[in-house]
Amino acid sequence: MADDAKGPRSVLFMCRMNSVRSPMAEAIARHGLSPSIFVASAGVRAGERDPFVDAVLAEQGMRLAGHQPRTIGDLEDDYFDLIVTLAPEAHHAALEFTRSMAVDVEYWPTPDPTVVTGSRDQIMSAYRDVRERLKAKVAERFVVGTPEIDAE
């Protein structure tokens, strides 16, 4: 793992379509980690932006700005010290993508809130749950001690 004294200098979060879990993790990491750490996200396939992600991030003063879903293929010239995968399909793709590279790959199983149906409140609750899980994992993995991540 990229657990040297400085930690990773660049982190890529990957999920299936780069529309929910990985961009949410990217926003949380950008919000709480040092600006000297390069943070990005990608998917196995490109999906569509999800308005529920924007809504749950905005509740905590975070935003995706001009994020547009992109794939791992869009990043071919980029190098990352650490790739964090959030879905099984992304994990397999990351292992394949990095097979000839010295890159650490970690799997953080994260539920897909898009499978939740029901009222807007029920759906928002599922997205908030993913946000909180990702905040906790980022804080734990990167030893984040900032009020933005620890708040609540």
C-alpha positions as CSV (number, residue, x, y, z in Angstrom):
1,M,0.0,0.0,0.0
2,A,1.1,3.6,-0.5
3,D,1.6,4.1,3.2
4,D,5.0,5.8,3.1
5,A,5.5,8.7,5.5
6,K,4.1,11.1,2.9
7,G,1.3,8.9,1.6
8,P,0.3,9.0,-2.1
9,R,0.8,12.1,-4.1
10,S,-1.9,11.2,-6.6
11,V,-5.1,9.2,-6.1
12,L,-7.7,8.0,-8.6
13,F,-11.1,6.9,-7.5
14,M,-12.8,4.4,-9.8
15,C,-16.4,3.1,-10.1
16,R,-18.5,1.7,-12.8
17,M,-19.7,4.9,-14.7
18,N,-17.9,7.8,-12.9
19,S,-21.3,9.4,-12.2
20,V,-22.0,8.6,-8.5
21,R,-19.5,6.9,-6.2
22,S,-16.1,7.9,-7.7
23,P,-16.9,11.6,-8.3
24,M,-18.4,11.8,-4.8
25,A,-15.1,10.3,-3.4
26,E,-13.1,12.7,-5.5
27,A,-15.1,15.7,-4.2
28,I,-14.7,14.5,-0.6
29,A,-11.0,13.9,-1.0
30,R,-10.4,17.3,-2.7
31,H,-12.4,19.0,0.1
32,G,-10.4,17.3,3.0
33,L,-7.0,16.5,1.7
34,S,-4.0,18.7,1.1
35,P,-4.2,20.6,-2.3
36,S,-0.7,19.1,-3.0
37,I,-2.4,15.7,-3.6
38,F,-3.7,15.2,-7.1
39,V,-7.1,13.7,-7.0
40,A,-9.2,12.4,-9.9
41,S,-12.0,10.0,-10.7
42,A,-12.9,7.7,-13.6
43,G,-15.2,4.9,-14.5
44,V,-15.1,1.7,-16.5
45,R,-17.7,3.3,-18.7
46,A,-18.8,7.0,-18.8
47,G,-22.3,7.6,-17.4
48,E,-24.3,10.7,-17.0
49,R,-24.0,13.3,-14.2
50,D,-26.3,12.4,-11.3
51,P,-28.2,15.4,-9.7
52,F,-28.5,13.5,-6.4
53,V,-24.7,13.5,-6.1
54,D,-24.7,17.3,-6.5
55,A,-27.4,17.6,-3.9
56,V,-25.8,15.5,-1.1
57,L,-22.4,17.2,-1.7
58,A,-23.9,20.6,-1.6
59,E,-25.5,19.8,1.8
60,Q,-21.9,19.8,3.2
61,G,-20.5,22.7,1.1
62,M,-18.8,20.5,-1.5
63,R,-19.3,20.5,-5.3
64,L,-18.2,18.8,-8.4
65,A,-17.8,22.0,-10.4
66,G,-17.5,21.1,-14.1
67,H,-17.1,17.3,-13.6
68,Q,-18.1,15.3,-16.6
69,P,-18.0,11.5,-16.3
70,R,-14.9,9.9,-18.0
71,T,-13.4,6.5,-18.4
72,I,-10.1,5.0,-17.4
73,G,-9.2,5.1,-21.1
74,D,-9.4,8.9,-21.0
75,L,-6.6,8.9,-18.4
76,E,-3.9,6.9,-20.3
77,D,-1.2,9.5,-19.9
78,D,-1.9,10.0,-16.2
79,Y,0.0,8.2,-13.5
80,F,-1.4,7.6,-10.0
81,D,0.3,6.3,-6.8
82,L,-3.0,4.9,-5.6
83,I,-6.2,3.7,-7.3
84,V,-9.1,3.2,-5.0
85,T,-11.9,1.2,-6.6
86,L,-15.5,1.4,-5.3
87,A,-17.2,-1.3,-7.3
88,P,-16.2,-4.9,-8.3
89,E,-16.2,-4.1,-12.0
90,A,-13.9,-1.1,-11.4
91,H,-11.6,-3.2,-9.3
92,H,-11.1,-5.8,-12.0
93,A,-10.6,-3.1,-14.6
94,A,-8.0,-1.3,-12.4
95,L,-6.1,-4.5,-11.8
96,E,-6.0,-5.1,-15.6
97,F,-5.1,-1.5,-16.3
98,T,-2.2,-1.5,-13.8
99,R,-0.8,-5.0,-14.4
100,S,2.5,-3.7,-15.8
101,M,2.7,-0.7,-13.4
102,A,3.9,-0.1,-9.9
103,V,0.5,1.3,-8.7
104,D,-1.3,0.4,-5.5
105,V,-4.9,-0.7,-5.9
106,E,-7.3,-0.7,-3.0
107,Y,-10.9,-1.9,-3.0
108,W,-13.4,-0.1,-0.9
109,P,-16.7,-1.9,-1.4
110,T,-19.3,0.8,-1.7
111,P,-23.1,0.4,-2.2
112,D,-24.7,1.7,-5.3
113,P,-27.4,4.2,-4.3
114,T,-28.9,4.3,-7.7
115,V,-30.6,0.9,-7.0
116,V,-32.7,2.5,-4.3
117,T,-36.3,3.3,-5.3
118,G,-39.0,5.1,-3.5
119,S,-39.6,8.7,-2.4
120,R,-37.0,11.5,-3.0
121,D,-36.3,11.3,0.8
122,Q,-35.5,7.6,0.6
123,I,-33.3,8.1,-2.4
124,M,-31.5,11.1,-0.8
125,S,-31.0,9.0,2.3
126,A,-29.2,6.3,0.2
127,Y,-26.9,8.9,-1.4
128,R,-26.2,10.5,2.0
129,D,-25.2,7.0,3.4
130,V,-22.7,6.6,0.5
131,R,-21.4,10.1,1.2
132,E,-20.9,9.4,4.9
133,R,-19.2,6.0,4.2
134,L,-16.8,7.6,1.7
135,K,-16.1,10.5,4.1
136,A,-15.2,7.9,6.8
137,K,-13.0,5.9,4.5
138,V,-11.1,8.9,3.2
139,A,-10.6,10.1,6.8
140,E,-9.4,6.7,7.9
141,R,-7.2,5.9,4.9
142,F,-5.5,9.4,4.6
143,V,-5.6,10.2,8.4
144,V,-7.5,13.3,7.7
145,G,-7.7,15.7,10.6
146,T,-9.5,18.6,9.0
147,P,-12.8,20.0,10.4
148,E,-14.4,19.6,7.0
149,I,-14.1,15.9,6.9
150,D,-14.6,15.3,10.7
151,A,-17.6,17.6,10.9
152,E,-21.1,16.3,11.8
